[in-house]
Amino acid sequence: MAERYGPWSGGIVDRRTASLLGNVDFRRLYAGHAVSRIGDELYLVASMWLVYALTGSTLYTGLAGFLSRFPQAIGFLLGPLVDRSPLGRLLVVVELAQGVVVLAVPAAAALGFLDVWVVLAIMPALATLARLSDPAQNAAIPRLVDDSLLVRANSLASTGDRAIGALAQAGAGAVIAAVGAVALYAVNAATFAVSALCFALVAIPSTEMTGTIPSARDYLADLREGVSLVRGSVIGHLVVAASLAVAFTGMATAVLPAFADAIGGAGTYGLLVASMTAGTLVGAIGASRLESAPFGPVTIAGFAAAAGCWLVAVSVDWLPAVLVCFGLAFVPVGSYNVLVSAALQTGVPEDLLGRVTSTTGSVTAVVGPSGLLLGGYLGDVLGSASVIVASAIGFSLVASYWLAVPSLRGFPSIGTLEPGTFAC
């Protein structure tokens, strides 16, 4: 566990937050993640809008979302490599590789052969690289901070990411309207370079497995060990519930450009995405206050409330009200994301965390892209508002699943979990 602290004063923030901010390596990891996240949010807005602008079809925006997420399905194959790799070096290489890939769109535009297929082609490449970066960042956190600070660490990271991301998304619509979506790809490439520099400065402690090269038999054994832990514990039910939530969110995401276009245009699209991010931010900020509350009942109530907010959003025709409802729907999602991350980082042994994170990501990736494709298809057939209504009904089904499964319904507070709980 790294204990390198800088001269941070706790006069403004509480003791636990001050302890985190005084951890030099955590600050650098957080800075790299935050900068990379800014680029990701700009890329999200730019890519979805550019695809819609080039085609005018929600079917293509659904396909774009599918291609950007489906490669996550192979993430479980990369998990053993993450657990055995020097995490700092891995993060630097992956960030630089993503920066090179994303430059393909500005290059194609400069050479005069940009079309929708160029935009679609880079999406799976970036998503595959992210399957190395995301689990590596997740696995690094418990190596840098104490177990008692994991919820606060995830809350702090998520809060900062969402705050900056919301501003980036809100501004992205205005930038697209002014200079076009292609310019955001160039900015995204620059953010990858900056995040790589930040990660290069982080000293991430090794484990016994770090730097070892597995044989084919060892690799398969590592793979089975991660999958078995997911299947044999409450993590499996968490994955099912998360997959449903991702699928229904994907349906709404696929039609969001068309929904925004019907009520405003590119600027409105940026505002809608920003409102969702702002809601997630508020939820992340409040997550620390929920770590002592029973996680099961909190999640059930949260997803039920989110479903209601989405239904209201499509039934009003006043833009400020629509934005507020979209934001409120994602408040429970923000808290849920932080608390689940902390639960996994506490309950899963450190030497298995990369594999478990990759496996859970792979499972949700199999279901999530299907929601994007279905949403894109239904958007052309039924209209964007109808798809968002269907997504709201889907969120209520997620709440019902948590209510129906005893281990989820009775899931205790995150603060009471013991290290390695899920391996017992």
VENCOR-V561200 format. One record per backbone hydrogen bond with DSSP energy under -1.0 kcal/mol. NH is the residue of the N-H (numbers start at 1). CO is the residue of the C=O. Records with the same first field share a line. If there is no record, write none. Layout:
NH=CO + CO
//
This chain:
2=143
6=22
8=6
18=14
19=15
20=16
21=17
22=18
23=20
24=4
27=23
28=24
29=25
30=26
31=27
32=28
33=29
34=30
35=31
36=32
37=33
38=34
39=35
40=36
41=37
42=38
43=39
44=40
45=41
46=42
47=43
48=44
49=45
50=46
51=47
52=48
53=49
54=50
55=51
56=52
61=57
62=58
63=59
64=60
65=61
66=62
67=63
68=64
70=66
72=69
73=70
74=71
75=72
77=74
78=75
79=75
82=78
83=79
84=80
90=86
91=87
92=88
93=89
94=90
95=91
96=92
97=93
98=94
99=95
100=96
101=97
102=98
104=101
105=102
107=103
108=104
109=105
110=106
111=107
113=108
119=115
120=116
121=117
122=118
126=122
127=123
128=124
129=125
130=126
132=129
133=129
134=130
136=132
137=133
138=134
139=135
140=136
141=137
144=141
145=141
149=146
150=147
153=149
154=150
155=151
156=152
157=153
158=154
159=155
160=156
161=157
162=158
163=159
164=160
165=161
166=162
167=163
168=164
169=165
170=166
171=167
172=168
173=169
175=171
176=172
177=173
178=174
179=175
180=176
184=181
185=182
186=182
187=183
188=184
189=185
190=186
191=187
192=188
193=189
194=190
195=191
196=192
197=193
198=194
199=195
200=196
201=198
202=199
211=84
212=209
219=215
220=216
221=217
222=218
223=219
224=220
225=221
226=222
227=223
228=224
229=225
230=226
231=227
232=228
236=233
238=234
239=235
240=236
241=237
242=238
243=239
244=240
245=241
246=242
247=243
248=244
249=245
250=246
251=247
252=248
253=249
254=250
259=255
260=256
261=257
262=258
264=260
265=260
269=265
270=266
271=267
272=268
273=269
274=270
275=271
276=272
277=273
278=274
279=275
280=276
281=277
282=278
283=279
284=280
285=281
286=282
290=287
293=290
296=411
298=294
299=295
300=296
301=297
302=298
303=299
304=300
305=301
306=302
307=303
308=304
309=305
310=306
311=307
312=308
313=309
314=310
315=312
322=318
323=319
324=320
325=321
326=322
327=323
328=324
329=325
330=327
331=328
334=330
335=331
336=332
337=333
338=334
339=335
340=336
341=337
342=338
343=339
344=340
345=341
346=342
347=343
348=344
352=349
356=352
357=353
358=354
359=355
360=356
361=357
362=358
363=359
364=360
365=361
366=362
367=363
368=364
369=365
371=367
372=368
373=369
374=370
375=371
376=372
377=373
378=374
379=375
380=376
381=377
382=378
387=383
388=384
389=385
390=386
391=387
392=388
393=389
394=390
395=391
396=392
397=393
398=394
399=395
400=396
401=397
402=398
403=399
404=400
405=401
409=405
410=406
411=408
415=291
416=413
417=414
420=346
421=418
422=347
423=420
424=421
//
